[in-house]
Amino acid sequence: MEAPSRPDDSSPVYSSFSTSQKRFIITFAALAGWFSSISSFIYFPAIPFLVSDLQVSVQQVNLTVTSYLIMSGIFPSIVGSAADRFGRRPVFLLSLAIYVCANIGLGLQSSFGWLFGLRMLQSAGISGTFSIAYGVVGDLFTPAERGGYSGVISFFLNTPPSIGPIISGLLLLRWTWRSIFWLLAVSSAFVLILMLLFLPETARGIVVNGSTKPRRRYNRPFINHLIPPQRQIEATVETDKKSLDILNPFAALRLLSRPSTAISCLTYGINYSVYSCLQASLSTIFVERYGVSGFVAGVIYIPFGVGCALSAYTTGKLLDITYRQTAAKQGIVITKGKANDLTVFPIERARLRFIIFSTVSSAALVMGHGWALECTASLAVPLVLQFLTGVSIQMIFTSLNTLLVDVHQERPSTAQAANNFVRCEMAAGCLASLDALLQSVGPGWTFVAYGTAVMLEFLLLGLLWVKGMQWRQARVRTDGAI
């Protein structure tokens, strides 16, 4: 019997940051990503007020939703590549600075042209923080502990669908739609200041495991409270040159040529499109079929968001458990603080163990939700189905986000940017056709179609389960990296 495989005990620890430092850093990253999500959902209740004040049509204001989503698909490809090349810290700071300025402008503007342009700028500034946040997870945590912290990021990213419309509704009860953008401006400026003062650089291409001091000033915090107590020499010339490479916004799209990346992103995109259509149709359908008030139309988002948030946290913990179980079956020893060689580790099976079958439950729940609305079932029925759908879909999101970081450890933010491009552009296309589909066939058959698409993911993920490790090993032989 072969001896269990274990990480090289002579190798340095994966991360020199202490546990408490990691938690603070991941909280900063999650907060920045939170603004990426909240900006969409806090905006929806303000649409009727913008129509009235700016004297434009609903269709025109809806264009600002579509344009925001399109920009959210394009700009993370640039931002993710920049974060992998120049570091997480400067890109976080620049993104938040642009976002703050865009929100101030949105709070001051009084014309549709400015609204349209500034919403695009708002998206360009903040949408990439989603990708960088998962890059930080890859920087700080070994694959054995990565699932739980990916769950933390996902938890932050999935509270906005529930609380965004409620915050917006409460603000609109007392103030105008401008208060929404002022709230975003002030809160994001506060996070920007905290990051400027405390956030250290974590990109492994610049600080390795955190023990190397970055040579460039913009990679260093003003207050060193969150850097490892023992730092070695400054970054080598080779490491510094890497950060000076020419920025390539197409690097993210090139990753889609890898079969495992393409399958992960396509699967994620299908789920995100269904998720977006569920969210976009909730208030309209409930107002039409159940006659609920405007405030209740905001409250009905809570079950879905709560299901997503709870699932994000618990799935992260499950991913760490399945990683350990898979390692034990393979005779691989996990050493705390040391990373296993994923070239010989079936990471796809560790990450996909649960979600291959959750695609079936997600498909059934989506179809059931559609027919509950079609038949105008008791209000409790679609709300319960929303909660369960949120649990099931979020399990897929968290697992795939973690897997993308695992198989692109050299460029985690770029990989997330590729995923962001696919999911946003697919969602934009589905949202553009959603109203016409609902009007022509009703919610029942509309969500049967969406559920069928989710069901097809079973085949895609099954292929990734079987072939994923083989594809990675072939890539190591040709490219030298997984």
C-alpha positions in Angstrom: 0.0 0.0 0.0 1.4 3.4 -0.9 2.2 5.9 1.8 -0.3 8.8 2.1 0.7 11.8 0.0 1.4 14.9 2.0 2.5 18.5 1.4 6.3 19.1 1.6 6.9 20.0 5.3 9.9 22.0 4.3 7.9 24.4 2.1 6.8 27.7 3.6 3.3 28.1 4.9 0.7 29.0 2.3 -0.1 32.3 4.0 1.9 34.3 6.6 -1.1 36.3 7.7 -2.6 35.4 11.1 -6.1 34.0 11.3 -7.5 37.3 12.7 -5.7 39.3 9.9 -7.2 37.0 7.3 -10.7 37.6 8.7 -10.4 41.3 8.6 -9.0 41.2 5.1 -11.7 38.9 3.8 -14.3 41.2 5.5 -13.0 44.2 3.5 -13.1 42.2 0.3 -16.6 41.0 1.0 -17.8 44.6 1.7 -16.4 45.8 -1.6 -18.2 42.9 -3.3 -21.4 43.7 -1.5 -21.6 47.1 -3.2 -21.4 45.3 -6.5 -24.6 43.4 -5.7 -26.5 46.1 -3.8 -26.2 48.6 -6.6 -28.7 46.6 -8.7 -31.3 45.6 -6.1 -31.5 48.9 -4.3 -32.2 50.6 -7.6 -35.4 48.7 -8.7 -37.9 50.4 -6.3 -36.7 53.8 -7.4 -37.6 53.3 -11.1 -41.2 54.7 -10.9 -40.0 57.8 -9.1 -37.2 58.3 -11.7 -39.8 58.0 -14.4 -41.9 60.8 -12.8 -39.1 63.2 -11.8 -37.1 62.9 -15.1 -40.3 62.8 -17.2 -39.2 59.8 -19.2 -40.7 56.4 -20.0 -40.3 53.2 -18.0 -38.6 51.6 -21.0 -36.0 54.4 -21.0 -35.2 53.9 -17.3 -35.1 50.1 -17.9 -32.3 50.8 -20.3 -30.2 51.9 -17.4 -30.8 48.5 -15.8 -29.7 46.7 -19.0 -26.7 48.9 -19.6 -25.6 48.4 -16.0 -25.7 44.7 -16.5 -23.8 44.8 -19.8 -21.0 46.9 -18.2 -21.0 44.5 -15.3 -20.1 41.8 -17.8 -17.4 43.7 -19.7 -15.4 45.6 -17.0 -14.5 42.8 -14.6 -12.5 41.3 -17.5 -10.2 44.4 -17.2 -10.4 44.8 -13.5 -9.7 41.1 -12.8 -6.7 41.0 -15.0 -5.4 44.3 -13.4 -5.9 42.8 -9.9 -3.8 39.7 -10.8 -1.0 41.8 -12.4 -0.9 45.0 -10.2 -2.3 43.7 -6.9 -5.6 43.6 -5.2 -5.1 46.7 -3.1 -4.7 49.4 -5.8 -7.5 48.0 -7.9 -9.9 47.8 -5.0 -9.1 51.5 -4.1 -9.5 52.7 -7.7 -12.7 50.8 -8.2 -14.3 52.2 -5.0 -13.1 55.7 -5.8 -14.8 55.6 -9.2 -17.9 54.2 -7.5 -18.1 56.9 -4.9 -17.8 59.6 -7.6 -20.4 58.0 -9.7 -22.9 57.8 -6.8 -22.3 61.5 -6.0 -23.0 62.3 -9.6 -26.2 60.2 -9.6 -27.4 62.0 -6.5 -26.9 65.4 -8.1 -28.0 64.7 -11.8 -31.4 65.7 -13.1 -31.5 64.3 -16.7 -31.9 60.9 -18.3 -28.6 61.4 -20.2 -26.6 61.8 -17.0 -28.5 59.0 -15.3 -27.7 56.6 -18.2 -24.0 57.6 -18.4 -23.4 57.6 -14.6 -25.1 54.3 -14.1 -22.6 52.9 -16.6 -19.8 54.5 -14.8 -21.1 53.2 -11.5 -21.1 49.6 -12.9 -17.7 50.1 -14.5 -16.3 51.1 -11.1 -17.8 48.5 -8.8 -18.6 45.4 -10.8 -15.1 44.1 -10.8 -14.9 43.9 -7.0 -16.8 40.6 -7.2 -13.9 39.1 -9.1 -11.2 40.6 -6.8 -12.9 39.3 -3.6 -12.6 35.7 -4.8 -9.0 36.5 -5.8 -8.3 37.4 -2.2 -9.8 34.0 -1.1 -7.3 32.3 -3.4 -4.4 34.4 -2.0 -5.1 33.7 1.7 -6.6 30.2 2.0 -5.5 26.7 1.1 -7.9 24.6 -0.9 -8.7 22.7 2.3 -10.1 25.8 4.0 -11.1 27.7 0.9 -14.7 26.5 0.8 -15.8 28.0 4.1 -14.4 31.4 3.2 -15.9 31.3 -0.3 -19.1 30.8 1.6 -18.5 34.0 3.6 -18.0 36.0 0.4 -21.1 34.4 -1.2 -23.1 35.3 2.0 -22.2 39.0 1.6 -23.0 38.9 -2.1 -26.4 37.4 -1.6 -27.9 39.6 1.1 -28.6 42.5 -1.3 -31.5 40.7 -3.1 -33.4 40.7 0.2 -32.3 43.9 1.9 -31.7 46.1 -1.1 -35.4 46.7 -2.0 -36.3 47.1 1.7 -33.5 49.7 2.3 -34.7 51.5 -0.9 -38.3 51.4 0.1 -37.6 52.8 3.6 -35.5 55.6 2.1 -38.3 56.5 -0.4 -40.9 56.7 2.4 -38.9 59.6 3.9 -36.8 61.1 1.1 -36.5 61.1 -2.7 -34.7 58.7 -5.0 -31.5 60.8 -4.6 -31.2 59.5 -1.0 -30.4 56.0 -2.4 -27.3 57.2 -4.2 -26.2 59.4 -1.3 -26.4 56.4 1.0 -24.3 54.4 -1.4 -21.8 57.2 -1.7 -21.3 57.7 2.0 -21.1 54.0 2.9 -18.7 53.2 0.1 -16.5 56.2 0.9 -16.3 54.9 4.5 -15.2 51.5 3.3 -12.7 53.2 0.9 -11.1 55.1 3.7 -10.8 51.9 5.8 -9.2 50.1 2.9 -6.8 53.0 2.2 -5.6 52.9 5.8 -5.5 49.2 6.6 -5.9 46.9 3.6 -2.6 45.1 2.8 -1.6 43.6 -0.5 -2.4 39.9 -0.8 -1.7 39.1 -4.5 0.7 36.1 -4.4 2.5 37.4 -7.5 3.6 40.5 -5.5 3.8 39.5 -1.8 4.0 35.7 -2.3 2.5 34.3 1.0 2.5 37.8 2.6 6.0 37.6 3.9 7.4 39.7 1.1 7.3 43.4 1.2 6.0 45.0 -2.0 8.3 47.5 -3.6 5.6 49.8 -4.9 4.1 52.3 -2.4 0.5 51.8 -3.7 0.6 48.1 -2.6 1.3 49.1 1.0 -1.2 50.2 3.6 -0.7 53.4 5.6 -1.2 51.5 8.9 0.5 48.1 9.1 -1.9 46.5 11.5 -3.0 43.8 9.0 0.4 42.7 7.7 2.3 39.7 9.0 4.6 40.5 11.9 7.7 39.0 10.2 8.4 40.2 6.7 11.4 39.3 4.6 13.2 41.2 1.9 11.4 43.5 -0.5 9.9 41.9 -3.6 12.4 40.5 -6.1 13.0 42.2 -9.4 11.3 39.2 -11.1 8.1 39.6 -9.0 8.0 43.3 -9.6 8.4 43.0 -13.3 5.4 40.6 -13.4 3.3 43.4 -12.0 4.5 45.7 -14.8 3.3 43.5 -17.6 1.1 45.1 -20.1 -2.5 44.9 -19.0 -4.5 42.4 -21.1 -8.3 42.8 -20.9 -8.7 39.7 -23.1 -6.9 37.4 -20.7 -10.2 36.5 -19.0 -11.8 35.6 -22.3 -8.9 33.4 -23.3 -9.5 31.3 -20.2 -12.9 30.3 -21.7 -10.9 28.2 -24.2 -10.2 25.7 -21.4 -13.0 23.1 -21.3 -13.3 23.0 -17.5 -13.5 26.8 -17.3 -16.1 27.0 -20.1 -18.3 24.3 -18.5 -18.1 26.0 -15.0 -18.9 29.4 -16.5 -21.7 28.2 -18.7 -23.3 26.3 -15.8 -23.0 29.4 -13.6 -24.4 31.6 -16.3 -27.5 29.4 -16.8 -28.2 29.5 -13.0 -27.5 33.2 -12.8 -29.9 33.9 -15.7 -32.7 32.0 -14.0 -31.8 33.7 -10.7 -32.0 37.1 -12.4 -35.3 36.4 -14.1 -36.8 35.1 -10.9 -35.8 38.3 -9.1 -36.9 40.6 -11.9 -40.3 39.1 -12.2 -41.2 38.8 -8.5 -42.7 42.2 -7.8 -44.5 42.5 -11.1 -46.2 39.1 -11.0 -47.1 39.4 -7.3 -48.7 42.8 -7.8 -50.6 41.5 -10.9 -51.8 38.2 -9.5 -52.0 38.7 -5.8 -52.7 42.5 -5.7 -50.1 43.1 -3.0 -49.0 46.6 -2.1 -45.8 48.3 -3.0 -44.2 47.6 0.4 -45.2 44.0 0.4 -43.8 43.7 -3.2 -40.4 44.6 -1.6 -40.8 42.2 1.4 -41.5 39.2 -0.9 -37.8 39.3 -1.9 -36.8 38.2 1.6 -37.4 34.4 1.4 -35.3 34.0 -1.7 -32.5 36.1 -0.3 -32.5 34.4 3.1 -32.3 31.0 1.4 -29.3 32.2 -0.7 -27.5 33.6 2.3 -28.0 30.6 4.5 -27.0 28.3 1.7 -23.9 30.3 0.9 -22.6 29.9 4.5 -23.5 26.2 4.9 -22.3 25.2 1.5 -18.9 26.7 2.2 -18.6 24.5 5.3 -19.7 21.4 3.3 -17.1 22.1 0.7 -14.3 22.0 3.3 -15.8 18.7 4.6 -16.0 17.1 1.1 -12.4 18.3 0.4 -11.2 16.4 3.5 -13.3 13.3 2.6 -11.9 13.3 -0.9 -8.4 13.7 0.3 -8.8 10.7 2.7 -10.2 8.5 -0.1 -7.1 9.4 -2.2 -4.7 8.8 0.7 -3.7 12.4 0.7 -2.7 14.0 4.0 -3.8 17.6 4.7 -1.4 19.7 6.7 -2.8 22.8 8.2 -1.4 25.9 6.5 0.1 23.9 3.6 -1.4 23.6 0.2 -1.8 20.2 -1.5 -0.7 19.7 -5.1 -4.0 20.0 -7.0 -2.4 18.5 -10.1 -2.9 15.1 -8.6 -6.0 15.9 -6.5 -9.5 15.3 -8.0 -10.7 18.8 -6.9 -13.7 18.7 -9.2 -15.1 15.7 -7.3 -14.5 17.5 -4.0 -16.4 20.6 -5.2 -19.1 19.0 -7.3 -20.2 16.1 -5.0 -23.4 17.8 -3.9 -24.3 20.2 -6.7 -24.5 17.7 -9.5 -27.7 16.5 -7.9 -28.8 19.9 -6.6 -29.3 20.9 -10.3 -32.2 18.4 -10.4 -33.8 19.8 -7.3 -33.2 23.4 -8.6 -34.9 22.6 -11.9 -37.9 21.0 -10.1 -38.3 24.0 -7.7 -38.1 26.6 -10.5 -40.8 24.8 -12.5 -42.9 24.4 -9.4 -42.5 28.1 -8.6 -43.7 29.0 -12.1 -46.8 26.9 -11.9 -47.7 28.1 -8.4 -47.8 31.6 -9.8 -49.7 30.4 -12.9 -52.4 28.8 -10.7 -52.4 31.7 -8.2 -51.8 29.2 -5.4 -51.8 30.4 -1.8 -49.2 33.2 -1.3 -47.3 30.9 1.1 -46.6 28.4 -1.7 -44.4 30.5 -4.1 -42.7 32.1 -1.1 -41.6 28.7 0.3 -40.6 27.6 -3.1 -38.5 30.8 -3.5 -36.7 30.0 -0.2 -35.9 26.5 -1.3 -34.9 27.6 -4.8 -32.5 30.1 -3.2 -30.9 27.4 -1.1 -30.5 25.1 -4.1 -29.2 27.7 -6.6 -26.8 29.2 -4.2 -25.2 25.8 -3.5 -24.3 25.8 -7.2 -23.0 29.3 -7.1 -20.7 28.8 -4.1 -19.3 25.5 -5.3 -18.5 26.8 -8.8 -16.9 30.0 -7.5 -14.7 27.9 -5.2 -13.8 25.5 -8.0 -12.8 28.4 -10.3 -10.4 29.7 -7.7 -9.0 26.2 -7.2 -8.2 25.5 -10.9 -6.9 29.0 -11.6 -4.7 29.6 -8.6 -2.3 31.6 -10.6 -5.0 34.0 -11.8 -8.1 33.7 -9.6 -9.5 37.2 -10.2 -9.1 36.8 -14.0 -11.0 33.5 -13.9 -13.8 35.2 -11.9 -13.9 38.0 -14.4 -14.4 35.4 -17.2 -17.2 33.9 -15.2 -18.7 37.4 -14.6 -18.7 38.1 -18.3 -20.5 35.0 -19.2 -23.1 35.2 -16.4 -23.9 38.9 -17.0 -24.2 38.7 -20.7 -26.4 35.6 -20.5 -28.6 37.3 -17.9 -28.9 40.4 -19.9 -30.2 38.4 -22.9 -32.6 36.5 -20.8 -33.9 39.6 -19.0 -34.4 41.3 -22.4 -36.8 38.5 -23.5 -38.4 37.9 -20.1 -41.4 40.2 -20.4 -42.3 39.0 -23.9 -42.1 35.4 -22.7 -44.2 36.0 -19.7 -46.8 37.8 -21.8 -47.0 35.1 -24.4 -47.0 31.8 -22.4 -47.4 32.9 -18.8 -45.2 32.2 -15.8 -45.9 28.5 -15.7 -44.4 27.6 -19.1 -41.8 30.3 -18.8 -40.3 28.7 -15.7 -40.6 25.3 -17.2 -38.3 26.5 -19.9 -35.9 27.9 -17.4 -36.1 24.7 -15.3 -35.3 22.6 -18.3 -32.2 24.6 -19.0 -31.1 24.1 -15.3 -31.7 20.3 -15.7 -29.3 20.2 -18.7 -26.5 21.3 -16.3 -26.5 17.8 -14.9 -24.9 16.6 -18.1 -22.3 19.4 -18.2 -21.3 18.9 -14.6 -21.1 15.2 -15.0 -18.7 15.7 -17.9 -16.6 18.0 -15.7 -16.7 15.4 -12.8 -15.3 12.7 -15.1 -12.8 14.7 -17.3 -11.8 17.7 -15.1 -8.7 16.3 -13.6 -7.5 14.8 -16.9 -7.9 18.2 -18.6 -5.9 19.9 -15.8 -3.1 17.4 -16.1 -2.9 17.9 -19.8 -2.7 21.6 -19.3 0.2 21.2 -16.8 2.1 19.3 -19.4 1.6 22.0 -22.1 1.4 25.2 -20.0 3.2 24.3 -16.8 0.3 25.5 -14.6 -3.2 24.1 -13.7 
